Amino acid sequence: MKFKLIALTAMLAATGAAHAKIADSNDRAPNGGDLFANVWSVSQNASFTVDLGMTLDQWAAGNMNADGIKLVWDFRNGTFTDMSATASGIAMTQTIDYGGVWDTFATPAVGGAADLKFDIKAMDGTPTFSPGTGTNRYLSTSFANSISATNGQVFNMDAWDVVVNGANADVTNSTHGADLDIAGANMFDAGDSMTGSYVLNGGEQWKSQVSFSSAGSVNNALNFYFLTNGNATAAQQASVSKYLGQWTFDATTAQLTYATAPVPEAETYAMMLAGLGLVGFMAARRRNRI
């Protein structure tokens, strides 16, 4: 089987390079903010936020429920690879520049922390005083097999902007700046001046705005959901749909993967048909003996 390989190699820069920022819920309106990942350890008081190089609208328009989709981000080497057996419909429009931030974050203590968690998010919000149907849109992981949220909770999910804005404002252990066409990264720890903004505080529930947890332990699979307000009534249930793929993160290799069920190889179909034929033969033989 021929895989379509698309690799974007990062320009590895010295620490403190100013090249990119993560778009929050308002930066790319009305087209949606950037898709980004967070990795953190409460015990180690450290978090890592990274732009994945595509927007909410790009993701929503892609073929992300098809069998055989496999997308891989390598935080250490600064690459993205589309290994999909089926066309994903995703075209990276941002250059990746992670600048070695992952290695600054992933010290032996952090990388081996028992409480190391991750999640994936994307945001597109509007002011809550004038929400129309579908104006507030979010992507979120969750370990749960199903999640729910009210319109009011969806309106308030843009509280996560404080994390994105904090990451963009930090000049230590970051690749960031004003250019939204380059995907950067940021690492927070207790030594940063904006520690109130980083992932650890309310990180598992969109800054404590929703009832579900967006996070899961590394090396475990997370489901992925699209949430949008159904109308302007805060108390009513929002619309929630689930993607067929799952996210996994390997802290050892620093690789993040989104994958759906694989497309069966021709040999697999042949073996299945042969198996069915053998079952039919055995059933017929048994009838003849009766």
Secondary structure, 3 states (H helix, E strand, C coil): CCCCCCECCCCCCCCCCCCCCCCCCCCCCCCCCEEEEEEEECCCCEEEEEEEEEEHHHHHHCCCCCCCCEEEEECCCCEEEECCCCCCCCCCCCEECCCCHHHHHCCHHHHCCCCCEEEEEEEECCCCCCCCCCCCEEEEEECCCCCCCEHHHHHHHHHHHHHHHHHHHCCCCEECCCCCCEECEEEEECCCCCHHHCCCCCHHHCCCCCCCCCCEECCCCEEEEEEECCCCCCCCECEEEEEEEEEEEECCCCEEEEECCCCCCHHHHHHHHHHHHHHHHHHHHHHHHC
